[in-house]
Amino acid sequence: MKALCWYGAQDVRVSNVPDPVILNPRDAILKVTSTAICGSDLHLYSGVIPTMEAGDILGHEFMGEVVEVGKGVTNLKKGDRVVVPFTIACGSCFFCNKDLWSLCDNSLPDAKGAELLYGHAGSGLFGYSHLFGGYAGGQAQYARVPYADVGPIVVPEELTDEQVLFLSDIFPTGYQAAENCNIEPGDTVAIWGCGPVGQFAIRSAFMLGAGRVIAIDEVPERLQMAKDNGAEVLNFMEVEVGEALKQMTGGRGPDSCMDAVGLEAHGTGIDSLYDQVAIAVKLETDRPAVLRQAIVACRKGGTVSIPGVYGGLLDKIPMGAAFSKGLTFKMGQTNMHKYLKPLLARIQNGEIDPSYIISHRLHLEDAPKGYEIFRDKKDKCTKVVLKPHEHNLYPSLQSRPWELK
């Protein structure tokens, strides 16, 4: 089969690799019908996540048709169309039983690396380095799904792939991030980052009763999409964000602040320059410019929600401000299994059609260019969906901007 494989920073290629096979009675094999490039994949593309190995198959947002099941899988059958959560969970450990699915005790084959780095290991993840299990990802024509009796959900025939694909990650991730804001009716929520997760966080914050959402970014099409979804917007290249938020909230600050950017944040202040130098000399591993802003901007007694991925060590975090203001922090990988069915119901009820986020539909063979345009925000790119088994996806040259002369 063909799959998108990682060979180093800025080096991903479509390669011929062995077809996946059933390794455990609880496995299933999927024919991948739709998969997507996630902002978290760009961390791998940039080479900032350790323990990647040449030839690793990328991708953790995918869905498809069941073509084979192990003897222990009784909830799925050949031909079922399913969405797969990006976190891999056993369904029976202490953490799974507490709905903390992303902290599963049993889905990481070798937990030593994660325990050494983080103290304890979380769940395995598809296509996201050997630190998180070394599982082959879903940017491929076929994929093996462990614990298939627990993770994938069957989707109704009347819904298209594009309506349900983002149940695999970014819709639940945005929803959990909004839920972590402890929103009370009428609250003001500030969200840094208007990429796909940020967009779903905006919609989710309104679903949960927020009165105002203030979205912060610099990319025009992302800011416009946020505005179209009901948010007030700030371009951090044009205003001093902290001061603007004070003015917009009568000096109090937002009730909750969300960092939907994570470890590769960009900023305009001296702290961002410091981060670049500190990373170069290995004094820190991540760039937490947004996290610093969120902590300082949040109102007293407020909540800082962090769906943006952090992988290592941060410096110059204003913990004095957090302590003085009595802030609550909530963060972590998404407990996917908790949200799949409730959010599927919201899609079925017509509350949201997640496909609005898609700007580019590409064949798997064009995935390397898809990574490039998503990273560089070319051609007004907001989200790339890959179709591993389809051709003739390009009604015009505009959807293949690299071919334009």
RAQUIGI-V125809 format. One record per residue. N is the residue number from 1. RES is the residue in one letter. PHI is phi in degrees with one decimal (999 if undefined). PSI is psi as a letter, one per 20 degrees, with the letter a starting at -180 (NA if undefined). NEAR is the number of other C-alpha atoms within 10 Angstrom. Layout:
N,RES,PHI,PSI,NEAR  N,RES,PHI,PSI,NEAR
This chain:
1,M,999,r,14  2,K,-99.3,q,20  3,A,-151.4,q,29  4,L,-86.4,p,26  5,C,-118.6,q,26  6,W,-92.1,p,25  7,Y,-125.2,j,16  8,G,150.6,r,16  9,A,-58.3,p,15  10,Q,63.1,j,15  11,D,-132.7,n,14  12,V,-122.3,q,23  13,R,-141.1,q,19  14,V,-84.1,p,20  15,S,-126.2,q,16  16,N,-86.0,p,12  17,V,-132.6,r,14  18,P,-62.5,q,10  19,D,-63.7,q,14  20,P,-70.4,q,16  21,V,-134.0,r,16  22,I,-67.1,p,16  23,L,-110.0,i,12  24,N,-142.3,q,15  25,P,-57.6,i,15  26,R,-95.4,j,19  27,D,-84.8,q,21  28,A,-136.8,q,29  29,I,-111.3,p,23  30,L,-111.0,q,27  31,K,-85.9,o,21  32,V,-75.6,o,25  33,T,-96.9,h,23  34,S,-148.8,q,27  35,T,-147.0,r,28  36,A,-141.0,q,29  37,I,-95.5,p,21  38,C,-101.7,q,22  39,G,-57.5,h,21  40,S,-66.3,h,17  41,D,-62.2,h,20  42,L,-67.8,h,19  43,H,-64.5,h,21  44,L,-66.1,g,21  45,Y,-60.5,h,22  46,S,-79.8,i,14  47,G,82.9,k,16  48,V,-96.8,i,17  49,I,-100.3,p,21  50,P,-75.6,r,14  51,T,67.9,k,14  52,M,-77.5,q,21  53,E,-126.0,q,14  54,A,-56.0,p,12  55,G,97.2,i,18  56,D,-61.8,p,22  57,I,-83.8,p,31  58,L,-89.7,r,25  59,G,107.7,p,26  60,H,-129.2,j,27  61,E,-112.4,o,27  62,F,-156.2,r,32  63,M,-149.6,r,32  64,G,174.5,a,26  65,E,-103.7,p,20  66,V,-68.3,p,23  67,V,-113.8,i,16  68,E,-161.2,q,19  69,V,-130.8,q,25  70,G,-75.2,r,21  71,K,-64.5,h,12  72,G,-88.2,i,14  73,V,-100.8,o,18  74,T,-110.3,i,11  75,N,-90.3,i,13  76,L,-124.4,q,19  77,K,-140.3,r,16  78,K,-56.0,p,13  79,G,99.4,i,13  80,D,-63.3,q,17  81,R,-102.3,p,23  82,V,-134.4,q,25  83,V,-105.1,q,25  84,V,-112.3,p,29  85,P,-68.5,q,30  86,F,-73.0,h,30  87,T,-86.4,p,25  88,I,-105.1,p,32  89,A,-137.5,q,31  90,C,-80.4,h,23  91,G,89.7,i,22  92,S,-134.9,i,14  93,C,-80.1,r,16  94,F,-52.6,g,14  95,F,-76.4,g,19  96,C,-59.1,h,21  97,N,-68.7,i,12  98,K,-100.1,j,13  99,D,65.7,j,16  100,L,-101.3,m,21  101,W,-62.5,h,27  102,S,-74.7,i,24  103,L,-110.7,j,26  104,C,-47.8,p,26  105,D,-83.1,i,22  106,N,-117.6,i,21  107,S,-100.2,j,24  108,L,-102.9,o,24  109,P,-59.2,h,15  110,D,-134.7,o,16  111,A,-91.5,j,20  112,K,-61.1,g,14  113,G,-63.5,g,16  114,A,-66.4,h,18  115,E,-65.7,h,13  116,L,-65.3,g,10  117,L,-81.1,h,13  118,Y,-116.1,i,12  119,G,93.3,g,10  120,H,-139.9,q,13  121,A,-100.1,q,23  122,G,-97.1,b,28  123,S,-78.0,r,27  124,G,-73.3,q,30  125,L,-129.3,q,26  126,F,-71.0,p,28  127,G,58.8,k,26  128,Y,-137.2,l,27  129,S,81.6,r,23  130,H,-79.9,i,24  131,L,-64.6,h,24  132,F,-112.9,k,24  133,G,111.2,i,22  134,G,67.4,k,21  135,Y,-71.0,p,26  136,A,-63.8,p,25  137,G,-88.2,a,27  138,G,-105.7,j,32  139,Q,-84.1,m,31  140,A,-157.1,r,32  141,Q,-76.7,h,22  142,Y,-141.1,q,27  143,A,-147.4,q,27  144,R,-89.3,p,24  145,V,-115.9,o,29  146,P,-70.4,q,25  147,Y,48.5,l,21  148,A,-69.0,i,25  149,D,-79.5,i,21  150,V,-121.2,g,18  151,G,-84.3,f,22  152,P,-64.3,q,25  153,I,-120.0,q,23  154,V,-75.9,p,18  155,V,-107.8,q,18  156,P,-64.4,q,13  157,E,-62.1,h,9  158,E,-73.9,i,8  159,L,-97.0,p,13  160,T,-78.0,r,11  161,D,-52.9,g,20  162,E,-70.2,h,18  163,Q,-73.8,h,17  164,V,-113.8,i,24  165,L,-53.7,h,27  166,F,-80.8,j,27  167,L,-66.3,i,28  168,S,-68.1,h,26  169,D,-165.4,f,25  170,I,-70.7,h,26  171,F,-70.2,g,26  172,P,-59.8,h,27  173,T,-65.4,g,28  174,G,-64.9,h,25  175,Y,-69.0,g,25  176,Q,-61.0,h,27  177,A,-61.6,h,32  178,A,-69.3,g,30  179,E,-60.1,h,17  180,N,-67.2,i,21  181,C,-76.2,i,28  182,N,54.0,l,18  183,I,-68.7,p,21  184,E,-106.1,q,12  185,P,-52.8,p,11  186,G,88.6,i,14  187,D,-61.5,q,20  188,T,-103.0,p,23  189,V,-117.7,p,29  190,A,-102.6,p,30  191,I,-124.2,o,32  192,W,-88.9,p,27  193,G,103.4,o,26  194,C,-111.3,k,27  195,G,-73.4,a,25  196,P,-55.1,g,23  197,V,-64.0,g,25  198,G,-59.4,g,31  199,Q,-62.8,g,28  200,F,-70.5,h,26  201,A,-66.2,h,31  202,I,-60.0,g,29  203,R,-61.0,h,23  204,S,-69.2,h,22  205,A,-59.9,g,29  206,F,-66.6,h,22  207,M,-58.0,h,14  208,L,-90.7,j,18  209,G,106.8,j,14  210,A,-61.0,q,21  211,G,-86.5,h,15  212,R,-139.1,q,19  213,V,-126.3,p,27  214,I,-111.0,o,21  215,A,-106.0,p,26  216,I,-123.6,p,26  217,D,-166.5,a,22  218,E,-125.5,i,16  219,V,-84.2,p,17  220,P,-55.2,g,12  221,E,-68.8,h,17  222,R,-70.8,g,25  223,L,-63.3,h,23  224,Q,-66.6,g,15  225,M,-63.4,g,18  226,A,-61.5,g,26  227,K,-63.6,g,17  228,D,-62.6,h,10  229,N,-88.5,j,15  230,G,102.1,j,16  231,A,-85.1,q,24  232,E,-85.2,q,17  233,V,-125.1,q,21  234,L,-130.1,p,20  235,N,-95.0,o,15  236,F,-68.8,i,18  237,M,-83.4,i,13  238,E,-111.5,h,8  239,V,-134.4,q,11  240,E,-84.3,o,13  241,V,-61.0,g,18  242,G,-58.4,g,15  243,E,-67.9,g,12  244,A,-61.3,g,15  245,L,-66.0,h,20  246,K,-61.3,g,16  247,Q,-64.3,h,12  248,M,-75.3,i,14  249,T,-119.8,k,13  250,G,64.0,k,9  251,G,86.7,i,13  252,R,-80.6,h,14  253,G,96.9,q,24  254,P,-62.3,q,26  255,D,-66.9,h,24  256,S,-146.6,q,30  257,C,-128.3,p,30  258,M,-121.1,p,31  259,D,-97.1,n,29  260,A,-100.9,k,28  261,V,-109.0,f,28  262,G,94.7,b,24  263,L,-71.6,i,24  264,E,-113.7,l,20  265,A,-68.0,q,19  266,H,-109.8,q,19  267,G,-150.4,r,17  268,T,-114.7,i,11  269,G,-91.2,r,10  270,I,-64.2,h,9  271,D,-66.0,h,16  272,S,-68.4,h,17  273,L,-64.0,g,14  274,Y,-58.8,g,15  275,D,-59.7,g,25  276,Q,-60.3,g,16  277,V,-69.4,g,13  278,A,-62.1,h,17  279,I,-67.8,h,16  280,A,-61.5,h,11  281,V,-101.9,j,10  282,K,63.4,k,11  283,L,-91.0,i,13  284,E,-152.2,r,18  285,T,-111.2,h,22  286,D,-122.3,r,23  287,R,-109.5,n,28  288,P,-97.2,k,26  289,A,-58.0,g,28  290,V,-67.7,g,24  291,L,-59.6,g,26  292,R,-60.5,g,19  293,Q,-61.4,g,18  294,A,-63.0,g,25  295,I,-62.5,g,28  296,V,-70.0,h,19  297,A,-77.6,h,26  298,C,-63.2,q,27  299,R,-68.5,r,23  300,K,-59.8,p,20  301,G,75.0,j,14  302,G,-87.2,a,23  303,T,-124.9,p,26  304,V,-109.3,o,29  305,S,-104.0,p,27  306,I,-128.6,n,27  307,P,-85.9,i,27  308,G,-63.5,p,27  309,V,-74.3,p,19  310,Y,-120.2,q,20  311,G,-117.0,i,15  312,G,-149.3,c,15  313,L,-111.8,p,15  314,L,-113.9,q,19  315,D,-128.8,q,18  316,K,57.3,k,12  317,I,-83.0,p,15  318,P,-77.3,m,13  319,M,-67.1,h,13  320,G,-61.8,g,11  321,A,-65.5,g,16  322,A,-61.7,g,23  323,F,-68.1,g,13  324,S,-61.8,h,10  325,K,-90.3,i,16  326,G,63.9,l,14  327,L,-76.9,q,19  328,T,-104.9,p,18  329,F,-110.5,p,17  330,K,-135.9,p,17  331,M,-160.4,r,18  332,G,124.4,r,17  333,Q,-61.3,q,22  334,T,-74.3,p,24  335,N,-81.4,m,25  336,M,-52.7,g,27  337,H,-61.1,h,27  338,K,-66.6,h,16  339,Y,-107.2,i,19  340,L,-57.9,g,22  341,K,-69.6,g,15  342,P,-60.7,h,12  343,L,-77.3,h,18  344,L,-59.9,h,19  345,A,-63.7,h,13  346,R,-64.3,h,12  347,I,-66.9,g,17  348,Q,-61.5,h,16  349,N,-80.1,i,10  350,G,81.5,j,8  351,E,-70.3,h,12  352,I,-157.1,q,18  353,D,-118.7,n,15  354,P,-61.5,i,20  355,S,-67.3,i,16  356,Y,-60.8,h,12  357,I,-76.5,i,20  358,I,-76.1,p,15  359,S,-113.6,h,15  360,H,-135.0,p,22  361,R,-120.8,o,20  362,L,-127.8,q,22  363,H,-74.1,q,18  364,L,-53.5,h,26  365,E,-63.3,h,19  366,D,-93.9,j,17  367,A,-57.6,g,25  368,P,-57.0,g,18  369,K,-69.9,h,17  370,G,-60.4,g,26  371,Y,-61.0,g,21  372,E,-65.2,g,15  373,I,-72.1,h,20  374,F,-69.8,g,21  375,R,-61.6,g,17  376,D,-89.3,i,11  377,K,55.1,l,15  378,K,-79.8,q,13  379,D,52.2,k,16  380,K,55.2,l,15  381,C,-75.8,p,20  382,T,-115.6,h,23  383,K,-161.2,p,22  384,V,-109.2,p,20  385,V,-109.6,p,25  386,L,-109.1,q,25  387,K,-118.3,n,22  388,P,-64.7,h,25  389,H,-118.2,j,15  390,E,-115.8,q,12  391,H,-124.1,a,11  392,N,54.4,l,7  393,L,-91.0,j,14  394,Y,-117.2,n,13  395,P,-69.7,i,8  396,S,-150.3,r,8  397,L,-64.6,h,10  398,Q,-61.7,h,12  399,S,-82.9,i,17  400,R,-126.5,m,18  401,P,-62.9,h,13  402,W,-70.3,i,13  403,E,-91.4,i,8  404,L,-68.8,p,8  405,K,-100.8,NA,4
